[in-house]
Amino acid sequence: MTPHSRSVQTPARSPAGKPLARALVWLRRDLRVDDHAALYHALTQAREAWCVFVFDRDILDPLPRADRRVEFIRDSLVGVDAELRALAASHGIDGAGLIVLHGHPRDEIPALAARLQVQAVFASHDDEPAALARDAQLRGRLADIGVALHTSKDHVVFERSEVLTLGGGAFSVFTPYKNAWFKKLEPHNLEAYPVAPHAGALAARPAALPGVPDLADIGFARTNLHELRLPSGPAGAQELLADFLDRIDQYHDTRDFPAVKGPSYLSTHLRFGTVSVRQLARLAFERREAGSRGAEVWLSELIWRDFYHQVLHHHPRVVEHAFKAEYDQIRWEHGKHAEALFAAWCEGRTGYPLVDAAMRQINQTGYMHNRLRMVVASFLTKDLGLDWRWGERYFALHLNDFDLAANNGGWQWAASSGCDAQPYFRIFNPVSQSEKFDPQGRFIRRYVPELAALPDAALHAPWTARPVDLAAAGFELGRDYPKPVVDHATAREKTLARYAVVKAAKL
């Protein structure tokens, strides 16, 4: 048995030498062909295998009709379809394209399995609570028609209970988890699943079954995704990766500056699995071993993903509640004034330029720089005194790379209520953050152009600018740009008082 076959139970073998005659691979958050766990297991265990993706109406129906993520997925499926066809053609098989359905997976997958007369459905794990409930229901429906559901790890390097404390519990602090992660790591954990040699088992898509639809066919409209130059699909992921590998050695020096091309910009591809996390971790590990500090820091970011996913697995209550239960006692601001503050935050008109620039970035592009995610989250919870769940939901609606585990973990970190969170009394100063990480105001000027004429020194806190500088720029505070909705120093004292309930609970 190879290391890659441990998670799939092997039924009795068929006379043809494989345990299954036919199998179905259900793509979900793994939109690629190369190094694909579920596809590998299906191809090695079945004589024929088809691939299907379902545009899940349970997820899609509540979304706005123009959603960049839906467009990204649809465009990525075009790439997956092309790669499937090319791989099958290299084995002399014509027409092995992707089957794409639009409906409820609990209905669509069993119906398709019955139609294709498969004995098993293969998929990758998805540990979000709603996905687990869906899979449990689907497993029962498939069992009713004599079809097995096999799921295996693919989205992270280590999942669930693979990395535990010496006492057998889940980690709640990152650094010990990271140390244990490295101790657990063996070469086979980062090896690719060799799909290509087994592609002779790919089956042609029946002509009566649909391929990749147009966006309009599933009720969605085009967005500005292509204008943003975010390449989609497996090919787009490799394009971004190649570009990042030329910069990875400087990642530790550049990653905190939003006006600098420092990040990998692969987060959306990681979210939808158009790139293998094993490939990324392997490349980062190799560069780290060669002495690259940038690769070492970036690898830590990949480990943070694993960390947050294991937190969600062991503590699904974090979806609605604070990881540290005492933080649920905090009384957040509420009422019409709180709603007005939240609207100002959402729309990028708080009067704090870096906060506003970051919020306008997410609204215009669906992306926000990681440093700025921390800044705006701290501002929402500790300057405005608003519930972190409000911000978490806003990010969930707007981020191209929205991932429940990472988004929840990040927001609870900022609110000091989560795993390994910053202490409640550590509050980001939005002005000093601006001065430190956007000193020339390049990022601010891009997204808050009404401030562009101000000198650098006045850009971070326009309310402190000299009248002569405001006059020279033809700028009037309160007319051309809002006055601050709160005073940071005053808000800080209110936050310390608000969080006193947490301190009291620990005594």
Stockholm file with secondary structure:
# STOCKHOLM 1.0

chainA/1-507         MTPHSRSVQTPARSPAGKPLARALVWLRRDLRVDDHAALYHALTQAREAWCVFVFDRDILDPLPRADRRVEFIRDSLVGVDAELRALAASHGIDGAGLIVLHGHPRDEIPALAARLQVQAVFASHDDEPAALARDAQLRGRLADIGVALHTSKDHVVFERSEVLTLGGGAFSVFTPYKNAWFKKLEPHNLEAYPVAPHAGALAARPAALPGVPDLADIGFARTNLHELRLPSGPAGAQELLADFLDRIDQYHDTRDFPAVKGPSYLSTHLRFGTVSVRQLARLAFERREAGSRGAEVWLSELIWRDFYHQVLHHHPRVVEHAFKAEYDQIRWEHGKHAEALFAAWCEGRTGYPLVDAAMRQINQTGYMHNRLRMVVASFLTKDLGLDWRWGERYFALHLNDFDLAANNGGWQWAASSGCDAQPYFRIFNPVSQSEKFDPQGRFIRRYVPELAALPDAALHAPWTARPVDLAAAGFELGRDYPKPVVDHATAREKTLARYAVVKAAKL
#=GR chainA/1-507 SS CCGGGTTSCCCCCCTTSSSEEEEEEEESSCCCSTTCHHHHHHHHHEEEEEEEEEEEHHHHTTSCSSCHHHHHHHHHHHHHHHHHHHHHHTTTCCCCCCEEEEECHHHHHHHHHHHHTCSEEEEECCCSHHHHHHHHHHHHHHHHTTCEEEEECCSSSSCTTSSCCTTSCCCCSHHHHHHHHHHHCCGGGGCCCCCGGGGGGBCCCCTTSCCCCCGGGGTCCCCSTTTTTCCCHHHHHHHHHHHHHTTGGGHHHHTTCTTSSCSCCCHHHHHHTSSCHHHHHHHHHHHHHTTCHHHHHHHHHHHHHHHHHHHHHHCGGGGTSCSSGGGGGCCCCCSHHHHHHHHHHHHTCSSCHHHHHHHHHHHHHSCCCHHHHHHHHHIIIIISCCCHHHHHHHHHHHCTTCCHHHHHHHHHHHTTCSTTCCCTTCCCCHHHHHHHHSTTCHHHHHHCGGGTTSCHHHHSCGGGSCHHHHHHTTCCBTTTBCCCSSCHHHHHHHHHHHTHHHHHHHC
#=GC SS_cons         CCGGGTTSCCCCCCTTSSSEEEEEEEESSCCCSTTCHHHHHHHHHEEEEEEEEEEEHHHHTTSCSSCHHHHHHHHHHHHHHHHHHHHHHTTTCCCCCCEEEEECHHHHHHHHHHHHTCSEEEEECCCSHHHHHHHHHHHHHHHHTTCEEEEECCSSSSCTTSSCCTTSCCCCSHHHHHHHHHHHCCGGGGCCCCCGGGGGGBCCCCTTSCCCCCGGGGTCCCCSTTTTTCCCHHHHHHHHHHHHHTTGGGHHHHTTCTTSSCSCCCHHHHHHTSSCHHHHHHHHHHHHHTTCHHHHHHHHHHHHHHHHHHHHHHCGGGGTSCSSGGGGGCCCCCSHHHHHHHHHHHHTCSSCHHHHHHHHHHHHHSCCCHHHHHHHHHIIIIISCCCHHHHHHHHHHHCTTCCHHHHHHHHHHHTTCSTTCCCTTCCCCHHHHHHHHSTTCHHHHHHCGGGTTSCHHHHSCGGGSCHHHHHHTTCCBTTTBCCCSSCHHHHHHHHHHHTHHHHHHHC
//
